[in-house]
């Protein structure tokens, strides 16, 4: 998946928006400030939140590591220009990241953002 495809995919998720923070980091969030993915995280990396149960298994894969500063919240990081995960799995993980964040919002803010997974 190219960077442009990755950005387009993240933006197509319900309620997603993008901001630039900390220099050149493209931060994707819902509900104004709840991050679910970061492109150009500490260079040419992609970082996003994963399920607690998947965190250790994913970080055991070559090229996937706990995201600096965000690992305690179960974020992973990988090379954004050549992700070590296939496109379909990456789309699924980004969608799950989005939904993990949405499910932590107050119920009134979840309306229209929840997907059937």
Contact map, one row per residue, 1 for C-alpha under 8 A:
111011000000000000000000000000000000000000000000000000000000000000000000000000000000001000000000000000000000000000000
111111000000000000000000000000000000000000000000000000000000000000000000000000001000000000000000000000000000000000000
111111100000000000000000000000000000000000000000000000000000000000000000000000011000000000000000000000000000000000000
011111110000000000000000000000000000000000000000000000000000000000000000000000000000000000000000000000000000000000000
111111111000000000000000000000000000000000000000000000000000000000000000000000000000000000000000000000000000000000000
111111111100000000000000000000000000000000000000000000000000000000000000000000000000000000000000000000000000000000000
001111111110000000000000000000000000000000000000000000000000000000000000000000000000000000000000000000000000000000000
000111111111000000000000000000000000000000000000000000000000000000000000000000000000000000000000000000000000000000000
000011111111100000000000000000000000000000000000000000000000000000000000000000000000000000100000000000000000000000000
000001111111100100000000000100000000100000000000000000000000000000000000000000000000000000000100000000000000000000000
000000111111110111000000000100000000000000000000000000000000000000000000000000000000000000000000000000000000000000000
000000011111110100000000000000000000000000000000000000000000000000000000000000000000000000000000000000000000000000000
000000001111111100000000000000000000000000000000000000000000000000000000000000000000000000000010010000000000000000000
000000000011111100000000000000000000000000000000000000000000000000000000000000000000000000000000000000000000000111000
000000000000111110000000000001100000000000000000000000000000000000000000000000000000000000000000000000000000000010000
000000000111111111000000000111000000000000000000000000000000000000000000000000000000000000000000000000000000000000000
000000000010001111100000000111010000000000000000000000000000000000000000000000000000000000000000000000000000000000000
000000000010000111110000011110000000000000000000000000000000000000000000000000000000000000000000000000000000000000000
000000000000000011111000011100000000000000000000000000000000000000000000000000000000000000000000000000000000000000000
000000000000000001111111111000000000000000000000000000000000000000000000000000000000000000000000000000000000000000000
000000000000000000111111111000000000000000000000000000000000000000000000000000000000000000000000000000000000000000000
000000000000000000011111100000000000000000000000000000000000000000000000000000000000000000000000000000000000000000000
000000000000000000011111100000000000000000000000000000000000000000000000000000000000000000000000000000000000000000000
000000000000000000011111110000000000000100000000000000000000000000000000000000000000000000000000000000000000000000000
000000000000000000011111111000000000011111000000000000000000000000000000000000000000000000000000000000000000000000000
000000000000000001111001111100000000011110000000000000000000000000000000000000000000000000000000000000000000000000000
000000000000000001111000111110000011111000000000000000000000000000000000000000000000000000000000000000000000000000000
000000000110000111100000011111000011110000000000000000000000000000000000000000000000000000000000000000000000000000000
000000000000000111000000001111111111100000000000000000000000000000000000000000000000000000000000000000000000000000000
000000000000001110000000000111111111000000000000000000000000000000000000000000000000000000000000010011000000000000000
000000000000001000000000000011111100000000000000000000000000000000000000000000000000000000000000000000000000100000000
000000000000000010000000000011111100000000000000000000000000000000000000000000000000000000000000000000000000000000000
000000000000000000000000000011111110000000000000000000000000000000000000000000000000000000000000000000000000000000000
000000000000000000000000000011111111000000000000000000000000000000000000000000000000000000000000000010000000000000000
000000000000000000000000001111001111110000000000000000000000000000000000000000000000000000000000000010000000000000000
000000000000000000000000001111000111110000000001100000000000000000000000000000000000000000000100110010000000000000000
000000000100000000000000001110000011111000000111100000000000000000000000000000000000000000000100110000000000000000000
000000000000000000000000111100000011111110000111000000000000000000000000000000000000000000000000000000000000000000000
000000000000000000000000111000000000111110011110000000000000000000000000000000010000000000000000000000000000000000000
000000000000000000000001110000000000011111111100000000000000000000000000000000010000000000000000000000000000000000000
000000000000000000000000110000000000011111111110000000000000000000000000000000000000000000000000000000000000000000000
000000000000000000000000100000000000000111111000000000000000000000000000000000000000000000000000000000000000000000000
000000000000000000000000000000000000000111111000000000000000000000000000000000000000000000000000000000000000000000000
000000000000000000000000000000000000001111111100000000000000000000000000000000111000000000000000000000000000000000000
000000000000000000000000000000000000001111111110000000000000000000000000000011111000000000000000000000000000000000000
000000000000000000000000000000000000111110011111000000000000000000000000000011110000000000000000000000000000000000000
000000000000000000000000000000000000111010001111100000000000000000100000001111000000000000000000000000000000000000000
000000000000000000000000000000000001110000000111110000000000000000000000001110000000000000000100100000000000000000000
000000000000000000000000000000000001100000000011111000000000000000000000111100000000000000000100100100000000000000000
000000000000000000000000000000000000000000000001111101100000000000000000011100000000000000001001100100000000000000000
000000000000000000000000000000000000000000000000111111100000000000000000010000000000000000000001100100000000000000000
000000000000000000000000000000000000000000000000011111110000000000000000010000000000000000000000000000000000000000000
000000000000000000000000000000000000000000000000001111111000000000000000000000000000000000000000000000000000000000000
000000000000000000000000000000000000000000000000011111111100000000000000000000000000000000000000000000000000000000000
000000000000000000000000000000000000000000000000011111111110000000000000011100000000000000000000000000000000000000000
000000000000000000000000000000000000000000000000000111111111000000000000000000000000000000000000000000000000000000000
000000000000000000000000000000000000000000000000000011111111100000000000000000000000000000000000000000000000000000000
000000000000000000000000000000000000000000000000000001111111100110000000000100000000000000000000000000000000000000000
000000000000000000000000000000000000000000000000000000111111110111000000000100000000000000000000000000000000000000000
000000000000000000000000000000000000000000000000000000011111110110000000000000000000000000000000000000000000000000000
000000000000000000000000000000000000000000000000000000001111111110000000000000000000000000000000000000000000000000000
000000000000000000000000000000000000000000000000000000000011111100000000000000000001000000000000000000000000000000000
000000000000000000000000000000000000000000000000000000000000111110000000000001100011000000000000000000000000000000000
000000000000000000000000000000000000000000000000000000000111111111000000000111100001000000000000000000000000000000000
000000000000000000000000000000000000000000000000000000000111101111100000000111000000000000000000000000000000000000000
000000000000000000000000000000000000000000000000000000000010000111110110011110000000000000000000000000000000000000000
000000000000000000000000000000000000000000000010000000000000000011111110001110000000000000000000000000000000000000000
000000000000000000000000000000000000000000000000000000000000000001111110000010000000000000000000000000000000000000000
000000000000000000000000000000000000000000000000000000000000000000111111000000000000000000000000000000000000000000000
000000000000000000000000000000000000000000000000000000000000000001111111111100000000000000000000000000000000000000000
000000000000000000000000000000000000000000000000000000000000000001111111111100000000000000000000000000000000000000000
000000000000000000000000000000000000000000000000000000000000000000001111111000000000000000000000000000000000000000000
000000000000000000000000000000000000000000000000100000000000000000000111111000000000000000000000000000000000000000000
000000000000000000000000000000000000000000000000111100100000000001000111111100000000000000000000000000000000000000000
000000000000000000000000000000000000000000000011110000100000000001100111111110000000000000000000000000000000000000000
000000000000000000000000000000000000000000000011110000100110000111100110011111000000000000000000000000000000000000000
000000000000000000000000000000000000000000001111000000000000000111110000001111100000000000000000000000000000000000000
000000000000000000000000000000000000000000001110000000000000001110000000000111110011000000000000000000000000000000000
000000000000000000000000000000000000000000011100000000000000001100000000000011111111000000000000000000000000000000000
001000000000000000000000000000000000001100011100000000000000000000000000000001111110000000000000000000000000000000000
011000000000000000000000000000000000000000011000000000000000000000000000000000111110000000000000000000000000000000000
000000000000000000000000000000000000000000000000000000000000000000000000000000111111000000000000000000000000000000000
000000000000000000000000000000000000000000000000000000000000001000000000000001111111110000000000000000000000000000000
000000000000000000000000000000000000000000000000000000000000011100000000000001100111110000000000000000000000000000000
000000000000000000000000000000000000000000000000000000000000000000000000000000000011111011000000000000000000000000000
000000000000000000000000000000000000000000000000000000000000000000000000000000000011111111000000000000000000000000000
100000000000000000000000000000000000000000000000000000000000000000000000000000000000111111100000000000000000000000000
000000000000000000000000000000000000000000000000000000000000000000000000000000000000011111110000000000000000000000000
000000000000000000000000000000000000000000000000000000000000000000000000000000000000111111111000000000000000000000000
000000000000000000000000000000000000000000000000000000000000000000000000000000000000111111111100000000000000000000000
000000001000000000000000000000000000000000000000000000000000000000000000000000000000001111111110000000000000000000000
000000000000000000000000000000000000000000000000000000000000000000000000000000000000000111111111000000000000000000000
000000000000000000000000000000000000000000000000010000000000000000000000000000000000000011111111100000000000000000000
000000000100000000000000000000000001100000000001100000000000000000000000000000000000000001111111110000000000000000000
000000000000100000000000000000000000000000000000000000000000000000000000000000000000000000111111111000000000000000000
000000000000000000000000000000000000000000000000011000000000000000000000000000000000000000011111111100000000000000000
000000000000000000000000000000000001100000000001111000000000000000000000000000000000000000001111111110000000000000000
000000000000100000000000000001000001100000000000000000000000000000000000000000000000000000000111111111000000000000000
000000000000000000000000000000000000000000000000000000000000000000000000000000000000000000000011111111100000000011100
000000000000000000000000000000000000000000000000111000000000000000000000000000000000000000000001111111110000000000000
000000000000000000000000000001000111000000000000000000000000000000000000000000000000000000000000111111111000000000000
000000000000000000000000000001000000000000000000000000000000000000000000000000000000000000000000011111111000010011000
000000000000000000000000000000000000000000000000000000000000000000000000000000000000000000000000001111111100010001000
000000000000000000000000000000000000000000000000000000000000000000000000000000000000000000000000000111111100000000000
000000000000000000000000000000000000000000000000000000000000000000000000000000000000000000000000000011111110110000000
000000000000000000000000000000000000000000000000000000000000000000000000000000000000000000000000000000111111110000000
000000000000000000000000000000000000000000000000000000000000000000000000000000000000000000000000000000001111111000000
000000000000000000000000000000000000000000000000000000000000000000000000000000000000000000000000000000000111111000000
000000000000000000000000000000100000000000000000000000000000000000000000000000000000000000000000000000001111111010000
000000000000000000000000000000000000000000000000000000000000000000000000000000000000000000000000000001101111111111000
000000000000000000000000000000000000000000000000000000000000000000000000000000000000000000000000000000000011111111000
000000000000010000000000000000000000000000000000000000000000000000000000000000000000000000000000000000000000011111000
000000000000011000000000000000000000000000000000000000000000000000000000000000000000000000000000001001000000111111100
000000000000010000000000000000000000000000000000000000000000000000000000000000000000000000000000001001100000011111110
000000000000000000000000000000000000000000000000000000000000000000000000000000000000000000000000001000000000000011111
000000000000000000000000000000000000000000000000000000000000000000000000000000000000000000000000000000000000000001111
000000000000000000000000000000000000000000000000000000000000000000000000000000000000000000000000000000000000000000111
